[in-house]
Amino acid sequence: MTTYRIRFEGPASLALGVATTLADAEGVELTSSEPPSPIADGAVGLDVTVEGASIAVGGVIDRIRDGLPPGSTIVVTDR
């Protein structure tokens, strides 16, 4: 298994759902999460660390990304 650091930036109201989706994804294990930090009016940055196969992690990130509103991002920042 590979470890990935993932960064979400977007509405505060979505941060918990993003973390939950990552934690519940098959083949992905959420190993740590920092508390969301404010980055703009109503927006937060959320950093999490997950372990899993690249196909599983990439798949869940793609699913999350497809549902994000304009201006929001989710990216792998390190592995």
C-alpha positions as a Markdown table, in Angstrom:
| # | Residue | x | y | z |
|---|---|---|---|---|
| 1 | Met | 0.0 | 0.0 | 0.0 |
| 2 | Thr | 1.1 | 3.5 | -0.8 |
| 3 | Thr | 0.6 | 6.5 | 1.5 |
| 4 | Tyr | -1.0 | 9.7 | -0.1 |
| 5 | Arg | -1.4 | 13.1 | 1.3 |
| 6 | Ile | -4.6 | 14.8 | 0.0 |
| 7 | Arg | -5.6 | 18.4 | 0.1 |
| 8 | Phe | -9.2 | 19.6 | -0.2 |
| 9 | Glu | -10.0 | 23.3 | -0.6 |
| 10 | Gly | -13.7 | 24.4 | -0.8 |
| 11 | Pro | -16.8 | 25.1 | 1.2 |
| 12 | Ala | -16.6 | 24.3 | 4.9 |
| 13 | Ser | -19.9 | 22.5 | 4.6 |
| 14 | Leu | -18.3 | 19.9 | 2.3 |
| 15 | Ala | -15.2 | 19.2 | 4.4 |
| 16 | Leu | -16.7 | 16.5 | 6.6 |
| 17 | Gly | -18.3 | 14.8 | 3.6 |
| 18 | Val | -15.0 | 14.7 | 1.7 |
| 19 | Ala | -13.2 | 13.1 | 4.7 |
| 20 | Thr | -16.0 | 10.6 | 5.2 |
| 21 | Thr | -16.0 | 9.7 | 1.5 |
| 22 | Leu | -12.3 | 9.0 | 1.6 |
| 23 | Ala | -12.6 | 7.0 | 4.9 |
| 24 | Asp | -15.5 | 4.9 | 3.6 |
| 25 | Ala | -14.0 | 4.2 | 0.1 |
| 26 | Glu | -13.2 | 0.5 | -0.6 |
| 27 | Gly | -9.5 | -0.1 | -0.7 |
| 28 | Val | -8.6 | 3.2 | 1.0 |
| 29 | Glu | -7.8 | 3.7 | 4.7 |
| 30 | Leu | -7.8 | 7.2 | 6.2 |
| 31 | Thr | -4.9 | 7.3 | 8.5 |
| 32 | Ser | -4.9 | 10.9 | 9.7 |
| 33 | Ser | -6.7 | 14.2 | 9.2 |
| 34 | Glu | -5.9 | 17.7 | 10.3 |
| 35 | Pro | -8.7 | 19.9 | 11.4 |
| 36 | Pro | -10.1 | 22.1 | 8.6 |
| 37 | Ser | -8.4 | 25.5 | 8.5 |
| 38 | Pro | -10.1 | 28.7 | 7.1 |
| 39 | Ile | -8.6 | 29.9 | 3.9 |
| 40 | Ala | -11.3 | 32.4 | 2.7 |
| 41 | Asp | -14.8 | 33.5 | 3.5 |
| 42 | Gly | -16.7 | 30.2 | 4.0 |
| 43 | Ala | -13.9 | 28.1 | 2.5 |
| 44 | Val | -11.5 | 25.8 | 4.3 |
| 45 | Gly | -8.4 | 23.7 | 3.5 |
| 46 | Leu | -8.4 | 20.1 | 4.7 |
| 47 | Asp | -5.3 | 17.9 | 4.7 |
| 48 | Val | -5.7 | 14.1 | 5.1 |
| 49 | Thr | -3.5 | 11.1 | 4.8 |
| 50 | Val | -4.7 | 7.9 | 3.3 |
| 51 | Glu | -3.2 | 4.5 | 2.4 |
| 52 | Gly | -4.3 | 2.4 | -0.5 |
| 53 | Ala | -3.6 | 1.2 | -4.1 |
| 54 | Ser | -3.3 | 4.0 | -6.6 |
| 55 | Ile | -6.3 | 2.9 | -8.5 |
| 56 | Ala | -8.5 | 3.0 | -5.4 |
| 57 | Val | -7.3 | 6.4 | -4.2 |
| 58 | Gly | -7.5 | 7.9 | -7.7 |
| 59 | Gly | -11.0 | 6.5 | -8.2 |
| 60 | Val | -12.3 | 8.1 | -5.0 |
| 61 | Ile | -10.6 | 11.4 | -5.7 |
| 62 | Asp | -12.2 | 11.5 | -9.2 |
| 63 | Arg | -15.6 | 10.8 | -7.7 |
| 64 | Ile | -15.2 | 13.5 | -5.2 |
| 65 | Arg | -13.8 | 16.0 | -7.8 |
| 66 | Asp | -16.8 | 15.3 | -10.1 |
| 67 | Gly | -19.2 | 16.5 | -7.3 |
| 68 | Leu | -17.3 | 19.6 | -6.2 |
| 69 | Pro | -18.7 | 23.1 | -6.9 |
| 70 | Pro | -16.7 | 25.5 | -9.1 |
| 71 | Gly | -13.6 | 26.9 | -7.3 |
| 72 | Ser | -13.2 | 23.8 | -5.1 |
| 73 | Thr | -10.2 | 21.5 | -5.5 |
| 74 | Ile | -9.0 | 18.1 | -4.3 |
| 75 | Val | -5.4 | 17.1 | -5.1 |
| 76 | Val | -2.8 | 14.6 | -4.1 |
| 77 | Thr | -0.1 | 16.7 | -2.6 |
| 78 | Asp | 2.5 | 14.0 | -1.7 |
| 79 | Arg | 3.1 | 10.3 | -1.8 |
